[in-house]
Amino acid sequence: MDNAILTGCVLVSGVVLAIVAQWKGWRPSPAVTLAVGVGVRVLIMILAVKSVWQPVDFMKSFQPAGQAILAHRDPVLESDGGWHFLPTIPYVYGLLLWMHIPWEVAGRLVTVVADIILIPLVGRLAGGKDARLRAFQYACNPLAILVAAVHGQVEPVSLMFGVAAFIVARNARTSRPVRNAIVAGLLMGLALCAKSWPIWLVPGMLLFLPDLRSRIYAFFATGVAPIFFLVTLPIGAGTSLAQLPKVIQTIGDVRPIIGEWGWTALVVGGDWTLNADLARYGQWAIYGTLLVVGFLWRRADPVDLTTALLLAFMVVTPRLGAQYLMWFMPFLVARPTRFAWPVIIGTSTWAAVGYLYLTQFNDVRWWNLHSPWAMSSAVLLPLLIAAMPWGRRHGSSTLATSEGVPRTAVGASA
């Protein structure tokens, strides 16, 4: 990426501001927080748009999906499997391209806007007297800025709807449980329309609801949006009925790409490759680990349960893109643990090396640097485990400050 030094300086400045805000007890007004969040994201987006280097998937997978919608063709099939999700986001891409907005701007505009909306949502998720502080810290979050403004990955869209679903579900405890349950389910369904991974957010949303009846309503409401966008493909994208089985198969297909992160990077020496056997073992490890974590945190605050699930996923997953590390960020920022900031800084630094440093080199040099970079991710695994909310498995509202001194968070267990 061009302007890597300037981009890195901006990101480091954000981290410093977030830590100082914790140390000094700053609680900036929503207007100040949004100004910081918008300003940083727009600045980094402009630098990314002007860069000669552009992310491969952003150009070769996401852009063809938007162009397919613009031409009234199926985005999954026309992108040659590069887009293997529902067509919801490509519809937005297509609209922006129809408005003659250059792709380098249009593709990132979707994710940057979503990430800006996430800023106040993280504050709402945190609740209590620290709501403004947590919103400001998320506004400065370096990984979120990289994923949204540089990579243009759609994680912020899924998280925007997923966090909103949590907030609405929590409101069901005090008023209109069925109505809030339905709205929460619809929002979670929209999160799943952007990508499939928010399935791991559903347990937390359901646990926020007060009774079995409201959980049933929310569960079935979650399926409404994905089913709608699937069955309307012939209308919205010109997909023929004969093509639907192929579209469904492609959406459900996950390529066994390993070697980018964690234990598989160590096994294959950091070689980014396809290995169905290791990917399958990793999938079994994910399911087994998340079942254990779900049992251990079954009585925890739903945000803590979700944080634990997502951090555990990162430890055992056989495949990972840097954007995956954003999954847990809103939840960990909203309810930080003792090792929250070591994880935020560590994962952001690792991702930044990939986004800002490795992209300075050609293919041969990139591959030579990729192996040690991928294997170095193993250093983060113990931190991810340590950052899980171990002391809050039974609903404790005791949070840890960045200095590691426990204190009780007002309203954190709402």
Buried (B, 14 or more C-beta within 10 A) or exposed (E): BBBBEEBBEBBBEBBEBBBEBBEEEBBBEBEBBBEBBBEBBBBBBBBBBEBEEBBEBBBEBBBBBBBBBBEEBBBBBBBEBBBBBBBBBBBBBBBBBEEEBEBBBBBBBBBBBBBBBBBBBBBBBBBBEBBBBBBBBBBBBBBBBBBBBBBBBBBBBBBBBBBBBBBBBBBBBEEEBBBBBBBBBBBBBBBBBBBBBBEBBBBBBBBBBBEEEBBBBBBEBBBBBBEBBBEEBEEBBBBEEEBBEBBEEBBEEEEBBBBBBBBBBBBBEBBBBEBEEBBEBBBEBBEEBBEEBBEBBEEBBBBBBBBBBBBBBBBBBBBBBBBBBBBBBBBBBBBBBBBBBBBBBBBBBBBBBBBBBBBEEEEEEEBEBBBEBBBBBBEBBEBBBBBBBBBBBEEBBEBBBBEEEEEEBBEBBB
